[in-house]
Amino acid sequence: MAALTVFSRPCLLYPGVGALLTPCSVIRSFGAGHPRSAFRSCTLKAGSPPGAKGFSESASGSAAGAGAELRVRYLEAESTGIVVFGINRPQFKNAISKNLVKMMTEAIEEIKCDKNVRTVILRSEVPGIFCAGADLKERAKMQASEVGPFVSKARSLINELGNLPMPTIAVLDGAALGGGLEMALACDIRVAATSAKMGLVESKLAIIPGAGGTQRLPRIIGVSQAKELIFSGRVLDGAEAKAIGLVSHVVEQNEAGDAAYHRGLSLAKEFIPQVDLKTGLAIEEACYAQVIPTKDRIEGLNAFKEKRLPRYTGE
Protein backbone atom coordinates (compact mmCIF):
# COMPACT_ATOMS: atom_id res chain seq x y z
CA MET A 1 0.00 0.00 0.00
CA ALA A 2 1.38 3.39 -0.94
CA ALA A 3 2.22 5.66 1.94
CA LEU A 4 0.77 9.16 2.10
CA THR A 5 3.32 11.86 2.75
CA VAL A 6 2.44 15.44 3.59
CA PHE A 7 5.01 18.07 2.82
CA SER A 8 5.26 21.78 3.38
CA ARG A 9 6.66 24.38 1.07
CA PRO A 10 6.33 28.16 0.97
CA CYS A 11 3.62 29.66 -1.19
CA LEU A 12 4.73 32.86 -2.86
CA LEU A 13 1.88 35.30 -3.24
CA TYR A 14 2.18 38.32 -5.49
CA PRO A 15 0.03 41.29 -4.52
CA GLY A 16 1.11 43.69 -7.28
CA VAL A 17 4.80 43.06 -7.65
CA GLY A 18 5.48 42.48 -3.98
CA ALA A 19 5.84 39.11 -2.34
CA LEU A 20 4.47 37.50 0.77
CA LEU A 21 5.67 34.15 2.02
CA THR A 22 3.22 31.96 3.87
CA PRO A 23 3.58 28.29 4.81
CA CYS A 24 1.44 25.88 2.82
CA SER A 25 0.93 22.20 3.49
CA VAL A 26 0.19 20.26 0.35
CA ILE A 27 -1.29 16.83 -0.16
CA ARG A 28 -1.59 15.50 -3.69
CA SER A 29 -2.80 12.22 -5.09
CA PHE A 30 -2.31 10.71 -8.49
CA GLY A 31 -4.42 7.75 -9.42
CA ALA A 32 -4.72 5.25 -12.17
CA GLY A 33 -6.84 2.21 -11.62
CA HIS A 34 -7.79 2.17 -7.95
CA PRO A 35 -8.88 5.65 -6.78
CA ARG A 36 -6.25 7.42 -4.71
CA SER A 37 -3.97 4.41 -5.05
CA ALA A 38 -0.91 6.52 -5.70
CA PHE A 39 0.26 9.61 -3.91
CA ARG A 40 2.95 12.17 -4.40
CA SER A 41 5.72 11.08 -2.14
CA CYS A 42 7.88 14.00 -1.12
CA THR A 43 11.32 13.41 0.23
CA LEU A 44 14.28 15.68 0.79
CA LYS A 45 16.79 14.96 -1.92
CA ALA A 46 20.26 14.13 -0.69
CA GLY A 47 22.83 16.48 -2.11
CA SER A 48 20.36 19.19 -3.08
CA PRO A 49 21.92 22.63 -3.30
CA PRO A 50 21.15 25.12 -0.52
CA GLY A 51 17.71 26.65 -0.92
CA ALA A 52 16.22 23.67 -2.71
CA LYS A 53 13.71 21.18 -1.43
CA GLY A 54 13.45 18.06 -3.49
CA PHE A 55 10.79 15.45 -3.88
CA SER A 56 10.02 12.61 -6.21
CA GLU A 57 6.83 11.97 -8.06
CA SER A 58 5.85 8.39 -7.42
CA ALA A 59 4.44 6.27 -10.18
CA SER A 60 1.07 4.69 -9.56
CA GLY A 61 1.47 1.94 -7.01
CA SER A 62 5.25 2.24 -6.78
CA ALA A 63 7.50 3.70 -4.14
CA ALA A 64 9.08 7.05 -4.76
CA GLY A 65 12.69 7.69 -4.00
CA ALA A 66 16.01 7.23 -5.69
CA GLY A 67 14.41 5.20 -8.48
CA ALA A 68 11.62 7.64 -9.32
CA GLU A 69 11.57 8.39 -13.04
CA LEU A 70 10.60 12.03 -12.59
CA ARG A 71 11.74 14.26 -9.76
CA VAL A 72 10.08 17.63 -9.31
CA ARG A 73 11.68 20.23 -7.07
CA TYR A 74 10.23 23.54 -5.89
CA LEU A 75 13.26 25.72 -5.24
CA GLU A 76 13.37 28.10 -2.31
CA ALA A 77 15.20 31.15 -0.94
CA GLU A 78 16.43 33.35 -3.81
CA SER A 79 15.14 30.73 -6.28
CA THR A 80 11.57 30.65 -4.99
CA GLY A 81 9.18 30.41 -7.90
CA ILE A 82 11.41 28.09 -9.95
CA VAL A 83 10.29 24.50 -10.45
CA VAL A 84 12.72 21.89 -11.77
CA PHE A 85 11.55 18.78 -13.63
CA GLY A 86 14.32 16.18 -13.49
CA ILE A 87 14.08 13.13 -15.74
CA ASN A 88 15.65 10.11 -14.07
CA ARG A 89 15.69 6.88 -16.10
CA PRO A 90 19.42 6.08 -16.13
CA GLN A 91 19.10 2.49 -17.28
CA PHE A 92 17.09 3.61 -20.33
CA LYS A 93 18.97 6.84 -21.16
CA ASN A 94 15.89 8.80 -20.05
CA ALA A 95 13.90 7.35 -22.97
CA ILE A 96 10.25 8.37 -23.11
CA SER A 97 8.09 5.56 -21.74
CA LYS A 98 4.39 5.23 -20.97
CA ASN A 99 5.09 5.82 -17.31
CA LEU A 100 7.26 8.90 -17.91
CA VAL A 101 4.58 10.40 -20.15
CA LYS A 102 2.00 9.82 -17.44
CA MET A 103 4.15 11.31 -14.70
CA MET A 104 5.15 14.39 -16.71
CA THR A 105 1.54 14.96 -17.74
CA GLU A 106 0.45 14.89 -14.11
CA ALA A 107 3.30 17.19 -13.05
CA ILE A 108 2.43 19.72 -15.77
CA GLU A 109 -1.24 19.59 -14.81
CA GLU A 110 -0.17 20.27 -11.23
CA ILE A 111 1.72 23.48 -11.97
CA LYS A 112 0.05 25.02 -15.01
CA CYS A 113 -2.46 27.01 -12.96
CA ASP A 114 -0.14 27.67 -10.02
CA LYS A 115 0.51 31.40 -10.01
CA ASN A 116 3.42 30.88 -7.62
CA VAL A 117 5.42 29.08 -10.32
CA ARG A 118 7.39 31.66 -12.28
CA THR A 119 9.69 29.46 -14.38
CA VAL A 120 10.02 25.74 -15.15
CA ILE A 121 13.39 24.14 -15.86
CA LEU A 122 13.44 20.79 -17.67
CA ARG A 123 16.63 18.86 -17.07
CA SER A 124 18.12 15.39 -16.78
CA GLU A 125 19.38 13.93 -13.54
CA VAL A 126 21.39 11.36 -15.46
CA PRO A 127 24.93 12.48 -16.38
CA GLY A 128 25.70 12.65 -20.09
CA ILE A 129 22.13 12.30 -21.36
CA PHE A 130 19.11 14.58 -21.62
CA CYS A 131 16.69 12.21 -23.34
CA ALA A 132 17.38 9.57 -25.99
CA GLY A 133 13.88 9.82 -27.47
CA ALA A 134 11.20 7.16 -27.39
CA ASP A 135 11.77 3.98 -25.38
CA LEU A 136 12.17 1.70 -28.39
CA LYS A 137 12.47 -1.45 -26.27
CA GLU A 138 9.07 -0.70 -24.77
CA ARG A 139 7.76 0.27 -28.21
CA ALA A 140 8.85 -3.07 -29.67
CA LYS A 141 6.69 -4.88 -27.11
CA MET A 142 3.59 -2.85 -27.95
CA GLN A 143 0.81 -4.19 -30.08
CA ALA A 144 0.34 -2.27 -33.33
CA SER A 145 -2.91 -0.91 -31.93
CA GLU A 146 -1.07 0.57 -28.92
CA VAL A 147 1.52 2.58 -30.82
CA GLY A 148 -0.82 5.27 -32.19
CA PRO A 149 -2.45 6.08 -28.83
CA PHE A 150 0.95 6.20 -27.11
CA VAL A 151 2.39 8.59 -29.69
CA SER A 152 -0.74 10.74 -29.32
CA LYS A 153 -0.23 10.92 -25.56
CA ALA A 154 3.45 11.80 -25.98
CA ARG A 155 2.53 14.48 -28.52
CA SER A 156 -0.13 15.85 -26.17
CA LEU A 157 2.42 15.96 -23.32
CA ILE A 158 4.87 17.96 -25.41
CA ASN A 159 2.10 20.31 -26.53
CA GLU A 160 1.09 20.84 -22.90
CA LEU A 161 4.72 21.61 -22.06
CA GLY A 162 4.78 24.13 -24.89
CA ASN A 163 1.52 25.71 -23.72
CA LEU A 164 2.58 26.33 -20.12
CA PRO A 165 1.87 29.98 -19.24
CA MET A 166 5.19 30.54 -17.48
CA PRO A 167 8.66 30.59 -19.14
CA THR A 168 10.19 27.16 -19.71
CA ILE A 169 13.91 26.41 -20.05
CA ALA A 170 15.35 23.12 -21.35
CA VAL A 171 18.90 22.55 -20.15
CA LEU A 172 20.85 20.07 -22.26
CA ASP A 173 23.86 18.72 -20.43
CA GLY A 174 23.84 15.58 -22.57
CA ALA A 175 22.32 14.02 -25.67
CA ALA A 176 18.82 15.13 -26.74
CA LEU A 177 17.73 12.93 -29.63
CA GLY A 178 14.41 12.40 -31.39
CA GLY A 179 11.58 12.93 -28.95
CA GLY A 180 14.07 14.23 -26.41
CA LEU A 181 14.93 17.14 -28.66
CA GLU A 182 11.24 17.61 -29.45
CA MET A 183 10.61 18.13 -25.73
CA ALA A 184 13.38 20.72 -25.65
CA LEU A 185 11.97 22.44 -28.77
CA ALA A 186 8.66 22.89 -26.94
CA CYS A 187 10.40 24.97 -24.28
CA ASP A 188 10.82 28.73 -24.66
CA ILE A 189 14.59 28.69 -24.20
CA ARG A 190 17.26 26.03 -24.66
CA VAL A 191 20.66 26.07 -22.97
CA ALA A 192 23.29 23.49 -23.91
CA ALA A 193 26.71 22.39 -22.84
CA THR A 194 29.36 22.25 -25.56
CA SER A 195 29.45 18.47 -25.12
CA ALA A 196 25.71 18.03 -25.65
CA LYS A 197 24.47 16.21 -28.74
CA MET A 198 21.12 16.92 -30.37
CA GLY A 199 19.26 15.90 -33.46
CA LEU A 200 15.99 14.65 -34.93
CA VAL A 201 17.25 11.20 -35.89
CA GLU A 202 13.93 9.55 -36.73
CA SER A 203 14.67 9.29 -40.46
CA LYS A 204 17.36 6.72 -39.64
CA LEU A 205 14.59 4.53 -38.19
CA ALA A 206 12.34 4.88 -41.26
CA ILE A 207 9.97 7.25 -39.48
CA ILE A 208 9.64 11.02 -39.12
CA PRO A 209 9.57 13.27 -36.04
CA GLY A 210 6.09 12.73 -34.63
CA ALA A 211 5.83 15.02 -31.62
CA GLY A 212 6.08 18.47 -33.16
CA GLY A 213 9.63 18.41 -34.49
CA THR A 214 8.67 19.04 -38.11
CA GLN A 215 6.76 22.15 -37.02
CA ARG A 216 8.79 23.62 -34.18
CA LEU A 217 12.28 23.15 -35.61
CA PRO A 218 11.70 25.22 -38.80
CA ARG A 219 10.07 27.94 -36.74
CA ILE A 220 13.21 28.14 -34.62
CA ILE A 221 16.04 27.74 -37.14
CA GLY A 222 14.35 28.30 -40.50
CA VAL A 223 12.80 25.95 -43.05
CA SER A 224 15.89 25.14 -45.13
CA GLN A 225 18.14 24.23 -42.20
CA ALA A 226 15.34 22.28 -40.53
CA LYS A 227 14.78 20.23 -43.69
CA GLU A 228 18.48 19.45 -43.88
CA LEU A 229 18.66 18.25 -40.30
CA ILE A 230 15.46 16.19 -40.52
CA PHE A 231 16.30 14.62 -43.89
CA SER A 232 19.82 13.68 -42.79
CA GLY A 233 19.17 12.85 -39.14
CA ARG A 234 22.41 14.72 -38.41
CA VAL A 235 23.48 15.21 -34.79
CA LEU A 236 24.95 18.56 -33.69
CA ASP A 237 27.04 19.46 -30.69
CA GLY A 238 26.31 22.44 -28.46
CA ALA A 239 28.46 24.92 -30.39
CA GLU A 240 26.95 23.90 -33.74
CA ALA A 241 23.45 24.18 -32.29
CA LYS A 242 24.20 27.68 -31.01
CA ALA A 243 25.56 28.73 -34.41
CA ILE A 244 22.24 27.98 -36.14
CA GLY A 245 20.04 29.31 -33.32
CA LEU A 246 18.82 25.94 -32.09
CA VAL A 247 19.93 26.86 -28.56
CA SER A 248 20.12 30.31 -27.02
CA HIS A 249 23.18 29.74 -24.86
CA VAL A 250 26.10 27.30 -24.91
CA VAL A 251 28.50 26.79 -22.02
CA GLU A 252 31.64 24.75 -21.49
CA GLN A 253 30.82 21.58 -19.62
CA ASN A 254 32.10 21.37 -16.06
CA GLU A 255 33.48 18.45 -14.09
CA ALA A 256 30.10 17.73 -12.50
CA GLY A 257 28.41 17.58 -15.90
CA ASP A 258 25.73 20.15 -15.06
CA ALA A 259 27.03 23.41 -16.55
CA ALA A 260 23.94 23.95 -18.71
CA TYR A 261 21.70 23.47 -15.69
CA HIS A 262 23.52 26.17 -13.73
CA ARG A 263 23.30 28.56 -16.70
CA GLY A 264 19.61 27.80 -17.03
CA LEU A 265 19.07 28.36 -13.32
CA SER A 266 20.80 31.73 -13.59
CA LEU A 267 18.43 32.70 -16.41
CA ALA A 268 15.42 31.51 -14.45
CA LYS A 269 16.38 33.75 -11.53
CA GLU A 270 16.31 36.72 -13.90
CA PHE A 271 12.69 35.89 -14.74
CA ILE A 272 11.46 35.73 -11.14
CA PRO A 273 10.76 39.50 -10.79
CA GLN A 274 8.17 39.34 -13.59
CA VAL A 275 4.74 40.48 -12.55
CA ASP A 276 1.88 37.99 -12.35
CA LEU A 277 -0.64 37.72 -15.19
CA LYS A 278 -3.32 39.84 -13.50
CA THR A 279 -0.87 42.67 -12.86
CA GLY A 280 0.61 42.34 -16.35
CA LEU A 281 -2.84 42.63 -17.95
CA ALA A 282 -3.55 45.72 -15.86
CA ILE A 283 -0.29 47.29 -17.08
CA GLU A 284 -1.21 46.44 -20.67
CA GLU A 285 -4.65 48.01 -20.26
CA ALA A 286 -3.16 51.20 -18.81
CA CYS A 287 -0.61 51.46 -21.62
CA TYR A 288 -3.23 50.83 -24.29
CA ALA A 289 -5.42 53.56 -22.84
CA GLN A 290 -2.57 56.04 -23.44
CA VAL A 291 -2.65 55.51 -27.22
CA ILE A 292 -6.41 55.93 -27.62
CA PRO A 293 -6.41 59.77 -27.72
CA THR A 294 -3.33 60.12 -29.95
CA LYS A 295 -3.37 61.62 -33.45
CA ASP A 296 -1.22 58.74 -34.70
CA ARG A 297 -3.93 56.23 -33.77
CA ILE A 298 -6.48 58.15 -35.86
CA GLU A 299 -3.97 58.46 -38.72
CA GLY A 300 -3.39 54.68 -38.62
CA LEU A 301 -7.12 54.00 -38.89
CA ASN A 302 -7.56 56.51 -41.73
CA ALA A 303 -4.59 55.09 -43.64
CA PHE A 304 -6.00 51.59 -43.34
CA LYS A 305 -9.42 52.72 -44.55
CA GLU A 306 -7.89 54.68 -47.45
CA LYS A 307 -5.44 51.87 -48.35
CA ARG A 308 -2.32 54.03 -48.08
CA LEU A 309 0.81 54.18 -45.95
CA PRO A 310 0.29 56.02 -42.66
CA ARG A 311 2.10 59.32 -42.01
CA TYR A 312 2.89 59.25 -38.29
CA THR A 313 4.08 62.37 -36.48
CA GLY A 314 4.63 61.04 -32.99
CA GLU A 315 1.62 62.90 -31.63
N, C-alpha and C positions, 0 to 999 in steps of 0.2 A: 504494500500500500504506500502510495506516495506521501511523503511528509509535507505538511503545510508550514511554510516559513514566512514570518512577517518581518519586513525590514522597514527601516526608516531612512528617509533621505530628505534634504531640504527642498522645499518648494519655493521657487523664485517667482515672486509676483511683481508685475510691472505696472504700477500706477503712473501713467505718463512715461517718463524715461527713468524714473527712480526704481529702486529695488527694495523689497522687503523679504527677509528670510523668515520662514516659519517652518516648524517641524511638521512633517507629514508621514504618517504610517500608511503603507500601501500593501494591500493584499491583492494578488492577481491570480486568476485561474485560467488555464488553457485546457480545453477538452476536445478529445476526439474519441468517439465511441462512448464509453461510460461518462455521464455528466460529471464534471468537476473531478475527473480522474487524474488530471495532471495539473500541477501548480507551478508557478514560478518559484524556483528555489534560489534564494539570494544568499550568496556567501562572499565574504571578503576574499579577494583574490591575493594570494601570496605574491609578493614582489611588485604590487601595484605602486606606481609613483605617488609621492605625497599629494594629497588633495584629491585622490581618486578612490571611489568605492566601487568594487567590482561585484558582479553577480553573474550567474550563468542561467540561461534559459533552459529549463529541462524539457526534454522531449516527452511526449505523452507516455506516461507509464514508466519512464526511466529516471534514474537518479541523476541529478545535476552534479556538476563538480568538474574535476580536471578533464573528464572525457566529453563534456558538453560540446556540441557541434557549433553552437553560437553563443558567444558571451556578450552581454550588453552591459556597458558601464555608464553610469551617470556621474560625470566628473564634478568635483566640488572646488571650494575655495575660489581662486582666480579663474578657474575653468568651469564654474557653475553655468549650466545652460548647454554644455557640450555633451552629447551622447555618442559613445563609441560602440559600433557593431564590430565584433571580432569573430571572423570565421575560423573554426578550429576543427578541421578534419585532417590531421597530419598524415594518417595512413592512406588517404585518398587524394592527397594534394589539393585539399579544399574543393574537390569536385562537387558540382551541384546535384544533390540527391533529392528524393521526395521529402525526406525529413528536413533537410536544410531549407528547402522552399517553404515548407509549412512553418518552420520556426521563424524565418525571416519575415514571412507574411504577417505572422502574429505580432512580431516585434514592431513592424512598421505600423500596423493597425493601432498598436499601443501608444505610439508617440505622435501620430500625424495630427491629432487635435490637441496636443499638449502645448499650451502657449509658453510653458517654461523651457521648452527645448528650443534652443536658438540655432544650433548647428549639429549635423550628424556626420560623423566620420566613419567611413567603411574601410576596414583594414583586415589584414590576416594576422592571426596569432601563431602562424606556422612559418618559421624562418625560410626564406628563399622562394616562397610561393605566395601569390595572391589568390588565384583561383584558376585551376586547370580546365575549366569549362564543365560540360555535363559529365556526370558519373557514367562513363560508358560501360563499365562492368555491370552496374545496376540496369542500365538501358538494355544491355544484351539479354537480361533475364526477363524483361517485360514482354508481355504479349503484344502483338501488333496493335490491338485495340487500346492498349494502355499508353502507347507512345504519344499520340495526339493530345489526349487530355493532360498528360504530364507537361508537354511542351507549352500548352496553353497556360497552365498554372505558372510555369517559370516565366513566360512572357508577361503574364499579369503581374507577377512579383516585381519584375524589372520596371514595368510601367508605373507601379505604385511607388517604387523608389524614386523614379523620375518625377513623379507628381507631388512629392512631399513639399509642403509649403515653406519649409525652412531650408537654408543652404545645405548642400550635401557635398562632401569632399571624399573622393576615393584616393587612398594612399597606396601606391604600388611599390612595395619593397621587394617584390619577387615577380614571378611570371604571371601574367594575366592573359589567358588564351581563350578563344572562343567565347562561350557564355560568360567567362570571367571578365573578359574585356567588355562585353556588352553590359554587364553590371556597372563597370566603371564609367562607360559612356553615358549611362543614365544619370550619373551624378553631375552636379554643376561644375565642379572643378576636379582636376586630376593632378596629383603630385607623384612623381616617380623618382626612384633611385636610379643612378646611372646603370646599375647592374640589372635592373628590371627588364623583363622581356614581355612583349605584348604583340598580339596579332589575332586576326579573325582567320583561323586556320581550317574552318569547316570544309572548304573546297577540297582539301586533301583527304577528306572522309566521304567524298561524293555527296555532300549536302551543302546547304548555304546557311549563313547566319540566320537564326530563326527567332531571336529575341530582341529585335530592334536594331541590330548592327547595320543592316543595309540602309536604314533610314537615319540613324543618329551619326554614324561615321561621316557620311558626306556632308552633313550639316555642320560638322566640326572642322573637317580638314579640306573640304571641297570635293566635288564629284569625281574629278579625274583621278586624284590621288586615292580616294576611297575605292574606286573601281580597281585600281592597280593592286592595292593591298588585298582586297577580297578575292580577285581573280587568282592571284599568286599564292595567297595564304602566307605571305612573307611575315616574318617576326622581326620586330624592331627592338633596339635597346632604348634605354631612357633618353639618351642624348638625341638619337634619331627621332624619337617620338616628339621631343621638344621642338626639334627643327621644323617639323611639319604642323605643329600646333595641336598635336594629339593630347599632350599634357601641358599644363600651364607652368609647372615648375619642375626642375630636375636637380637633384642633389647627389653629391658623392655619398656612396654607401658607407656607413660606419661599421665598427667592429661588432656591434650588437645586432646589426642587420635591420635597424628600424629608423633609418635617417629620414625616409619619406614620411613616416608617421609623425616624427617630431616637427617636420616642416609643415605638415598638414595641421597639426595641433596649434602651431604658432598662427597660422592663417585663421583658424577657427576662433581663436581668442580675439582677433581683430574684429570678428563679426558680432561678438557678444553685445557691444553697446547699441546695436540696432534697436530701433523702437519696435514695439509689438504692432500687429496688424491694425488694431483699432486706432492706435495713435497715428500710425503711418497714413491711414485713410483720412484721418482728420487733417493731417498736414497737407495731403493732396487736395482735399476740398478747399482749404484756405488758400492754397496757391492758385488753384483754378479760378477761384472767385476774383483774384487780382487781375486776371486777363479779360474778364467779361467786359469791363467798361473801356477797354483800350481801343484806339483808332485802328491799330493793326488787326485786331480781331475782325472788325467790320470790313476792312480792306480785304482780308483773306476770304471772307464769305462772298463779297462782291466779285472778286477775281474768279472764284470757283463758279459762280452763277454766270459770269460773262465769258468763261472759258479762256482766260488770259493769265499771264504770270502776275502774281501780286507785287505791288510796289510798297514795301514796308518802310516805315520811317522811324521805328523805335518808339512810337508814341502809343 
